[in-house]
Amino acid sequence: MNPLTATALGKRYRTRWAVRDCDFAIPEGKVVALIGPNGAGKSTLLRMVAGLIRPTTGDLTVFDTPVRGRTHPDVSFLAQSRPLYRDLTVREQVRACAAMNDRWSTDRVHEVLGLLGGVDYDAKVGTLSAGVLTQLAIAMALGRLPRLLLLDEPLADLDPLARDETLRIIMTEVADRGTTVVMSSHLLSDLREVCDHILLIDEGRVQLNGDIEDVLARHRILVGPAADESTVGGTLISATRTERQSTLLLREASPTPEGWAGTEPDLEFLVMGYLRASRERRSSARRG
Ligand SMILES: Nc1ncnc2c1ncn2[C@@H]1O[C@H](COP(=O)(O)OP(=O)(O)OP(=O)(O)O)[C@@H](O)[C@H]1O
């Protein structure tokens, strides 16, 4: 049973489509990097999965149950805004969440906060650093014992130490409970550390979906003479060219021709290649 399946999924705000024609499935136990430029539709997608907004078209199922504008009991969503009560103490915040949720484990929250060492339960939430605030919000999300955890930009505004601690919390959750995690972020190197699956969207459409290692292995970077690209085979995703040299990102490339050097791309190169290609398609469509 897939934790998440989207079929022909779309969301339109007034006249503009934020998410369009999305078809994908996420297998259980994966940590998914939801990647895309600003305005790509990442938050809209997560909010639909969380049941906070309804799709305009298509179907979305979470653990085989259709999502129709209601939060599935097995799903926890942490919005970018970190919804916590700033006037409460940490202890009061935990109690408030316990009172609001039918399924709840205060022990789980203590376990998660225990990973950080030294969280002051008497401190007002509003006085916490950005890092501890995010970690507290994640602990609250985990208190609901989700099987699918959705995190919208959990690493934004965090310093490197806080990012590292936050990633540790997520990795511990996955190791302890096998929770499926979908997290959006622009920080590719951090995502590479914890994620094993990529969902790349741009202009609301899925550009790539799959196991990161498989996706990388299906692509090659070829560097060779600009004058002779005719010997190169495969699906060209993007290219940068100087007078003398071409650097090509290809999917399902044929064997590397003589005179060319071939390597497997890293995640950053791959994502940049797809986003560059998508931007070029947009500008040539505008030029007509
Ligand atoms: N409530 C809304 N009403 C109208 N348009 C919206 C609304 N929410 C988002 N949009 C538009 O939908 C598109 C997708 O926005 P969304 O916030 O989902 O993208 P995102 O990938 O999360 O971006 P970012 O990385 O900047 O957070 C954008 O063009 C945005 O302006």
The ligand as an SDF file (V2000), in Angstrom:
LIG
                    3D

 31 33  0  0  0  0  0  0  0  0999 V2000
   -3.8210   30.9790   -1.6270 N   0  0  0  0  0  0  0  0  0  0  0  0
   -3.3780   31.2500   -2.8550 C   0  0  0  0  0  0  0  0  0  0  0  0
   -4.0950   32.0300   -3.6940 N   0  0  0  0  0  0  0  0  0  0  0  0
   -3.6570   32.3210   -4.9460 C   0  0  0  0  0  0  0  0  0  0  0  0
   -2.4910   31.8430   -5.4620 N   0  0  0  0  0  0  0  0  0  0  0  0
   -1.7240   31.0830   -4.6660 C   0  0  0  0  0  0  0  0  0  0  0  0
   -2.1230   30.7400   -3.3260 C   0  0  0  0  0  0  0  0  0  0  0  0
   -1.1540   29.9410   -2.7760 N   0  0  0  0  0  0  0  0  0  0  0  0
   -0.2050   29.8100   -3.7370 C   0  0  0  0  0  0  0  0  0  0  0  0
   -0.5360   30.4740   -4.8500 N   0  0  0  0  0  0  0  0  0  0  0  0
    0.2190   30.5240   -6.1170 C   0  0  0  0  0  0  0  0  0  0  0  0
    0.3960   29.2010   -6.5530 O   0  0  0  0  0  0  0  0  0  0  0  0
    1.7080   28.9950   -7.0830 C   0  0  0  0  0  0  0  0  0  0  0  0
    2.4130   27.8830   -6.3040 C   0  0  0  0  0  0  0  0  0  0  0  0
    2.6460   28.3680   -4.9740 O   0  0  0  0  0  0  0  0  0  0  0  0
    3.2650   27.4540   -3.8230 P   0  0  0  0  0  0  0  0  0  0  0  0
    3.3070   28.2660   -2.5750 O   0  0  0  0  0  0  0  0  0  0  0  0
    2.5360   26.1740   -3.7850 O   0  0  0  0  0  0  0  0  0  0  0  0
    4.7400   27.2150   -4.3890 O   0  0  0  0  0  0  0  0  0  0  0  0
    6.0680   26.7310   -3.6220 P   0  0  0  0  0  0  0  0  0  0  0  0
    6.7580   25.8040   -4.5540 O   0  0  0  0  0  0  0  0  0  0  0  0
    5.7240   26.2200   -2.2820 O   0  0  0  0  0  0  0  0  0  0  0  0
    6.9210   28.0790   -3.5150 O   0  0  0  0  0  0  0  0  0  0  0  0
    8.0230   28.5210   -2.3960 P   0  0  0  0  0  0  0  0  0  0  0  0
    9.2550   27.6900   -2.6300 O   0  0  0  0  0  0  0  0  0  0  0  0
    8.2520   29.9580   -2.7430 O   0  0  0  0  0  0  0  0  0  0  0  0
    7.4100   28.3110   -1.0420 O   0  0  0  0  0  0  0  0  0  0  0  0
    2.4100   30.3480   -6.9980 C   0  0  0  0  0  0  0  0  0  0  0  0
    2.2470   31.0000   -8.2320 O   0  0  0  0  0  0  0  0  0  0  0  0
    1.6440   31.0730   -5.9030 C   0  0  0  0  0  0  0  0  0  0  0  0
    1.6750   32.4560   -6.1000 O   0  0  0  0  0  0  0  0  0  0  0  0
  1  2  1  0
  2  3  1  0
  2  7  2  0
  3  4  2  0
  4  5  1  0
  5  6  2  0
  6  7  1  0
  6 10  1  0
  7  8  1  0
  8  9  2  0
  9 10  1  0
 10 11  1  0
 11 12  1  0
 11 30  1  0
 12 13  1  0
 13 14  1  0
 13 28  1  0
 14 15  1  0
 15 16  1  0
 16 17  2  0
 16 18  1  0
 16 19  1  0
 19 20  1  0
 20 21  2  0
 20 22  1  0
 20 23  1  0
 23 24  1  0
 24 25  2  0
 24 26  1  0
 24 27  1  0
 28 29  1  0
 28 30  1  0
 30 31  1  0
M  END
$$$$
